[in-house]
Every structure is written in structure tokens, then in C-alpha cells.
Amino acid sequence: MARTQRSLFYRLLRTNKVKTLTLNEAATLLKMHPQTVLQRARCGDIPAAKPGKCWLFIEEDLIDWIRSQYPTSRQKVSAAT
């Protein structure tokens, strides 16, 4: 992450405009087991960061990730034929 992006991120965190979640909170939001979320975060499938000892998830990023999992209209058409 570039320095200006990082400073903006931390500024947003301090002003509470970004909601961060723990591993267990992220698992609850995603309706997945925490171990599954951890494995998928480690491999980069789920957006997450580990700035220290604990994994950190941004709620908005997880919601965007969920939306990206929806099938596109092309996939719907090919599945129907």
C-alpha cells in the first residue's frame, strides 16, 4: 500500500468511517466457520490484512467480496442452456 493510501486509511480508521472486524466477526458476517475464513484470507481469496498478530477485515471489503461471488448474467444464461 502506498504511503498516502496508508495514511488515508489510518485517518479513516481514527474517524470511525471504516468498520473493521475481527476474524470471528468476519466469519459471522460471511456465515462461514472462522477456520475457513482464516484459510481463505491466508491464500488471498478473502480481502484481509494481518498488521500484527491478529487478522483484520474491513466490513465494506467483505460485502464487496460477497457481491463479487454472485453469478453474472452470462453465467446464468450458460447454466440454463
VENLINRA-V835505 format. One record per pair of residues at least 6 apart in sequence whose ideal C-beta (glycine too) atoms are under 6 Angstrom apart, sorted by the first residue. I is the first residue (numbers start at 1). J is the second residue. Records with the same first field share a line. If there is no record, write none. Layout:
BEGIN
I = J + J
END
This chain:
BEGIN
12 = 18
18 = 58
19 = 59
20 = 56 + 58
21 = 57 + 59
23 = 34 + 55
24 = 34
26 = 37 + 57
27 = 34 + 37
29 = 62
40 = 46
41 = 48 + 55
47 = 61 + 65
48 = 55 + 57
49 = 56
END
